[in-house]
Structures are given as C-alpha cells and as structure tokens.
C-alpha cells in the first residue's frame, strides 16, 4: 500500500487542525482558570474589608528621624552617597526634626 502525496498533505492538514484546536482549547482553559483565580482573590479581598487585590498590604509609614539618620549613615558607609549629599540630607533631616518639635 503506497501513500501518495495527496494523502500525506491531507494527513498533515488534519494533524495541523487538531493541534491548532488543542492549542485554542488550552488557551481558553488557561484564561478561564486565571479568571477564576482573579474572581476568588477579589472576593477574598472584599471579605477582608475591601483591600485592593494588587495592593501591597504592608502599610508604609515614614521613618522616624533617628531611623532616617541611621539610613543616611548606612548609605554613606556603603558609598551610595557622597559627602556633600550626606551633609545636605543630614541637615534636611535635622531641620525637619527641629521644626517638628
């Protein structure tokens, strides 16, 4: 039994169609899964008091003056601030601390 060129082309066409259909189905399933997860996370967030799903839940607070000065020292020691930048930032923190008292 010989397989002709037409049969080979038809077999390849059928394989390509089946493969494309499987890929499309996989994409649809992945999208549905992502939608379910997003919906679940949204419901959970609302149940926790309306926190936005993509929000960083660590509350940011401003550093105390002492912590700001420690941070400046660390940056200077690491070589990330020049002496001039360090002095300017130090003076700024000190002025803000004096104004806040």
Helices and strands as residue ranges (DSSP letters): H 5-47, H 65-77, H 83-100
